[in-house]
């Protein structure tokens, strides 16, 4: 009779703090310590981007928006157009 260790060798892999594994559905659980250190929490919307081989960078969407907010110089025309659209939606 085969032992459980021979049938399921991955079950015996030791857990290492700060490490995770990609599932068969390409899902990853991010260690809570890394999230806390990055100031991220449940409910944050993230953008995932490749940053070279073996590296993925997660950035909160609101930080991306803040970084580019106000970059276009429109002399206030863009803001007025957005306010007009918001009024149309009401």
Backbone as ProteinMPNN parsed JSONL, in Angstrom:
{"seq_chain_A": "XXXXXXXXXXXXXXXXXXXXXXXXXXXXXXXXXXXXXXXXXXXXXXXXXXXXXXXXXXXXXXXXXXXXXXXXXXXXXXXXXXXXXXXXXX", "coords_chain_A": {"N_chain_A": [[0.843, -1.187, 0.0], [0.617, 2.186, -0.901], [2.044, 5.008, 0.633], [0.667, 8.077, 1.97], [2.449, 10.124, 1.622], [3.838, 9.509, -0.685], [1.887, 9.59, -2.641], [0.884, 12.194, -2.583], [2.984, 14.395, -2.766], [3.215, 17.209, -2.765], [1.644, 18.128, -0.728], [3.128, 18.01, 1.528], [4.957, 20.0, 1.435], [6.791, 22.477, 3.064], [5.349, 25.368, 4.624], [6.307, 28.591, 3.858], [6.976, 31.669, 5.211], [5.676, 34.52, 3.687], [5.665, 33.492, 1.131], [3.869, 32.268, -1.731], [1.691, 30.386, -3.916], [0.915, 29.846, -7.34], [-2.273, 28.99, -8.385], [-4.037, 26.332, -10.166], [-5.938, 27.716, -11.491], [-4.759, 30.06, -12.041], [-4.702, 31.801, -9.867], [-3.683, 33.755, -7.059], [-2.857, 33.957, -3.665], [-2.193, 36.657, -1.726], [0.238, 37.195, 0.666], [-0.657, 38.351, 3.914], [1.082, 40.01, 5.345], [2.629, 41.27, 3.37], [0.651, 42.75, 2.083], [-0.172, 44.463, 4.156], [2.217, 45.874, 4.627], [2.338, 47.255, 2.24], [0.249, 48.927, 2.528], [-2.24, 48.185, 1.665], [-5.647, 46.993, 1.543], [-8.578, 44.927, 2.143], [-10.978, 45.169, -0.42], [-9.732, 47.127, -1.919], [-9.101, 48.228, -5.231], [-7.089, 46.872, -7.655], [-4.429, 47.254, -10.035], [-2.726, 45.115, -12.163], [0.491, 44.622, -13.404], [3.024, 43.422, -15.571], [6.456, 43.424, -14.795], [8.938, 42.85, -16.096], [10.641, 39.651, -16.369], [9.318, 37.22, -14.237], [8.246, 39.014, -12.394], [5.594, 40.821, -11.01], [3.733, 43.74, -10.651], [1.577, 45.234, -8.384], [-0.75, 47.815, -8.202], [-2.681, 50.196, -6.519], [-5.691, 51.314, -7.965], [-6.694, 53.898, -7.493], [-4.357, 55.256, -6.859], [-3.031, 55.277, -9.292], [-4.767, 56.867, -10.778], [-4.549, 59.256, -9.334], [-1.9, 59.892, -9.824], [-1.88, 60.648, -12.511], [-3.79, 62.554, -12.654], [-4.764, 65.765, -13.559], [-2.734, 66.128, -15.379], [-3.164, 66.818, -18.014], [-3.375, 69.884, -19.622], [-5.998, 71.892, -19.788], [-7.135, 74.292, -19.403], [-9.35, 74.347, -17.731], [-11.488, 73.504, -19.256], [-11.96, 70.751, -19.557], [-12.798, 69.94, -16.99], [-15.187, 71.417, -16.814], [-16.663, 70.174, -18.847], [-16.926, 67.587, -17.818], [-18.416, 68.121, -15.496], [-20.751, 69.018, -16.722], [-21.601, 66.644, -18.014], [-22.121, 65.077, -15.759], [-24.308, 66.42, -14.701], [-26.175, 65.902, -16.707], [-26.623, 63.196, -16.287], [-28.111, 63.105, -14.001]], "CA_chain_A": [[0.0, 0.0, 0.0], [1.416, 3.402, -0.996], [1.772, 5.955, 1.715], [0.143, 9.379, 1.543], [3.554, 10.995, 1.219], [4.223, 9.191, -2.057], [0.791, 9.961, -3.515], [0.672, 13.629, -2.57], [4.204, 15.006, -2.227], [3.103, 18.653, -2.6], [0.974, 18.432, 0.524], [4.112, 18.034, 2.599], [5.89, 21.113, 1.271], [6.659, 23.37, 4.214], [4.903, 26.725, 4.358], [7.366, 29.568, 4.089], [6.374, 32.981, 5.394], [5.872, 35.45, 2.584], [5.6, 32.825, -0.171], [2.571, 31.797, -2.17], [1.787, 29.535, -5.095], [-0.107, 30.098, -8.346], [-3.171, 27.835, -8.484], [-4.322, 25.89, -11.526], [-6.809, 28.743, -12.081], [-3.925, 31.274, -12.108], [-5.018, 32.669, -8.748], [-2.624, 33.864, -6.073], [-3.2, 34.576, -2.392], [-1.082, 37.528, -1.346], [0.434, 37.146, 2.114], [-1.184, 39.528, 4.605], [2.184, 40.903, 5.712], [2.984, 42.081, 2.199], [-0.435, 43.714, 1.878], [-0.099, 45.486, 5.214], [3.395, 46.71, 4.372], [2.043, 48.095, 1.081], [-0.881, 49.796, 2.852], [-3.425, 47.737, 0.937], [-6.607, 46.276, 2.381], [-9.705, 44.311, 1.446], [-11.816, 46.117, -1.143], [-8.943, 47.954, -2.829], [-9.077, 47.804, -6.627], [-5.684, 46.861, -8.039], [-4.0, 47.042, -11.416], [-1.578, 44.204, -12.204], [1.322, 44.837, -14.586], [4.298, 42.708, -15.596], [7.62, 44.302, -14.693], [10.052, 41.965, -16.409], [10.43, 38.226, -16.135], [9.181, 36.797, -12.849], [7.874, 40.121, -11.51], [4.305, 41.463, -11.255], [3.54, 44.868, -9.75], [0.187, 45.578, -8.099], [-0.891, 49.209, -7.824], [-4.081, 50.6, -6.308], [-6.178, 52.11, -9.093], [-6.797, 55.306, -7.115], [-3.024, 55.851, -6.924], [-2.747, 55.507, -10.712], [-5.557, 58.036, -11.169], [-3.976, 60.443, -8.698], [-0.623, 60.193, -10.464], [-2.089, 61.28, -13.808], [-4.809, 63.594, -12.529], [-4.265, 67.118, -13.776], [-1.597, 66.153, -16.295], [-3.565, 67.529, -19.225], [-3.681, 71.294, -19.426], [-7.175, 72.189, -20.62], [-7.652, 75.598, -18.964], [-10.635, 74.166, -17.068], [-12.549, 73.027, -20.166], [-12.253, 69.344, -19.285], [-13.606, 69.914, -15.763], [-16.526, 71.904, -17.141], [-17.331, 69.14, -19.638], [-17.274, 66.494, -16.91], [-19.533, 68.577, -14.665], [-21.934, 69.019, -17.588], [-22.044, 65.249, -18.175], [-22.69, 64.62, -14.488], [-25.647, 67.03, -14.594], [-27.042, 65.17, -17.648], [-26.923, 61.879, -15.735], [-29.048, 63.233, -12.873]], "C_chain_A": [[0.887, 1.25, 0.0], [1.052, 4.349, 0.125], [1.28, 7.281, 1.137], [1.265, 10.291, 1.073], [3.991, 10.723, -0.205], [3.141, 9.641, -3.028], [0.639, 11.473, -3.657], [1.897, 14.364, -2.021], [4.075, 16.51, -1.985], [2.425, 19.031, -1.291], [1.964, 18.573, 1.667], [5.124, 19.154, 2.459], [5.71, 22.066, 2.449], [6.157, 24.746, 3.787], [6.033, 27.668, 4.73], [6.711, 30.939, 4.144], [6.705, 33.892, 4.212], [5.834, 34.815, 1.208], [4.176, 32.386, -0.462], [2.763, 30.98, -3.43], [0.653, 29.893, -6.042], [-0.942, 28.832, -8.489], [-3.36, 27.441, -9.949], [-5.25, 26.855, -12.252], [-6.082, 30.088, -12.207], [-4.287, 32.281, -11.027], [-3.877, 32.629, -7.74], [-3.199, 34.494, -4.815], [-1.982, 35.378, -1.958], [-0.944, 37.484, 0.173], [0.037, 38.464, 2.788], [-0.085, 40.501, 5.001], [2.582, 41.816, 4.577], [1.916, 43.141, 1.936], [-0.378, 44.837, 2.91], [1.071, 46.433, 4.976], [3.16, 47.673, 3.213], [0.876, 49.05, 1.349], [-2.14, 49.436, 2.11], [-4.346, 46.982, 1.882], [-7.74, 45.73, 1.524], [-10.566, 45.4, 0.803], [-11.049, 47.032, -2.081], [-9.011, 47.361, -4.231], [-7.637, 47.962, -7.104], [-5.5, 46.699, -9.537], [-2.755, 46.174, -11.359], [-0.83, 44.42, -13.513], [2.6, 44.02, -14.461], [5.418, 43.736, -15.569], [8.865, 43.452, -14.915], [9.715, 40.523, -16.055], [10.357, 37.931, -14.638], [8.763, 37.89, -11.886], [6.549, 40.724, -11.949], [4.139, 42.561, -10.214], [2.045, 45.137, -9.62], [0.141, 47.016, -7.614], [-2.364, 49.505, -7.619], [-4.497, 51.525, -7.436], [-6.262, 53.579, -8.712], [-5.435, 55.994, -7.126], [-2.626, 56.143, -8.364], [-3.494, 56.751, -11.174], [-4.966, 59.316, -10.589], [-2.678, 60.868, -9.387], [-0.823, 60.97, -11.766], [-3.145, 62.378, -13.776], [-4.175, 64.968, -12.711], [-3.104, 67.22, -14.73], [-1.929, 66.941, -17.563], [-3.92, 68.975, -18.889], [-4.831, 71.657, -20.364], [-7.788, 73.537, -20.269], [-9.053, 75.477, -18.373], [-11.742, 73.621, -17.944], [-12.942, 71.582, -19.881], [-13.129, 69.206, -18.036], [-15.025, 70.364, -16.017], [-17.309, 70.859, -17.921], [-17.771, 67.977, -18.755], [-18.447, 66.893, -16.024], [-20.829, 68.6, -15.472], [-22.48, 67.623, -17.799], [-22.689, 64.726, -16.902], [-24.099, 65.161, -14.311], [-26.634, 66.303, -15.52], [-27.482, 63.83, -17.069], [-27.955, 61.945, -14.612], [-30.44, 63.293, -13.333]], "O_chain_A": [[1.806, 1.357, 0.812], [-0.111, 4.468, 0.51], [1.463, 7.559, -0.048], [1.049, 11.144, 0.212], [4.474, 11.634, -0.877], [3.46, 10.04, -4.148], [0.303, 11.969, -4.733], [1.844, 14.9, -0.914], [4.743, 17.047, -1.102], [2.614, 20.142, -0.796], [1.651, 19.201, 2.678], [6.049, 19.26, 3.265], [4.581, 22.42, 2.789], [6.504, 25.231, 2.709], [6.637, 27.544, 5.796], [5.979, 31.323, 3.232], [7.859, 34.012, 3.799], [5.957, 35.52, 0.206], [3.381, 32.162, 0.451], [3.873, 30.89, -3.955], [-0.451, 30.209, -5.598], [-0.407, 27.741, -8.686], [-2.897, 28.135, -10.854], [-5.345, 26.826, -13.479], [-6.707, 31.121, -12.446], [-4.19, 33.488, -11.248], [-3.197, 31.614, -7.586], [-3.951, 35.466, -4.896], [-0.881, 34.842, -1.837], [-1.919, 37.716, 0.887], [0.353, 39.547, 2.296], [-0.308, 41.712, 4.991], [2.844, 43.0, 4.787], [2.231, 44.285, 1.607], [-0.52, 46.013, 2.573], [0.932, 47.649, 5.108], [3.711, 48.774, 3.195], [0.549, 49.884, 0.505], [-3.021, 50.277, 1.934], [-3.907, 46.41, 2.88], [-7.842, 46.033, 0.335], [-10.843, 46.428, 1.421], [-11.65, 47.655, -2.955], [-8.983, 46.142, -4.4], [-7.04, 49.031, -6.98], [-6.32, 46.081, -10.216], [-1.83, 46.458, -10.597], [-1.424, 44.405, -14.591], [3.19, 43.934, -13.384], [5.346, 44.775, -16.226], [9.729, 43.347, -14.045], [8.649, 40.225, -15.516], [11.227, 38.342, -13.871], [8.904, 37.723, -10.674], [6.385, 41.096, -13.111], [4.377, 42.337, -9.027], [1.335, 45.254, -10.619], [0.898, 47.4, -6.723], [-3.201, 49.119, -8.435], [-3.744, 52.419, -7.822], [-5.932, 54.436, -9.53], [-5.36, 57.197, -7.378], [-1.96, 57.142, -8.634], [-2.933, 57.593, -11.875], [-4.893, 60.339, -11.271], [-2.396, 62.059, -9.516], [-0.028, 61.852, -12.091], [-3.362, 63.058, -14.779], [-3.165, 65.284, -12.082], [-2.532, 68.299, -14.884], [-1.078, 67.641, -18.111], [-4.689, 69.232, -17.963], [-4.657, 71.719, -21.581], [-8.85, 73.887, -20.784], [-9.859, 76.399, -18.497], [-12.823, 73.304, -17.448], [-14.118, 71.228, -19.955], [-14.093, 68.439, -18.034], [-15.97, 69.769, -15.499], [-18.502, 70.678, -17.68], [-18.867, 67.444, -18.927], [-19.369, 66.103, -15.82], [-21.888, 68.239, -14.957], [-23.695, 67.424, -17.769], [-23.692, 64.013, -16.958], [-24.985, 64.455, -13.83], [-27.795, 66.11, -15.159], [-28.596, 63.378, -17.333], [-28.603, 60.944, -14.306], [-31.356, 63.4, -12.517]]}, "name": "protein", "num_of_chains": 1, "seq": "XXXXXXXXXXXXXXXXXXXXXXXXXXXXXXXXXXXXXXXXXXXXXXXXXXXXXXXXXXXXXXXXXXXXXXXXXXXXXXXXXXXXXXXXXX"}
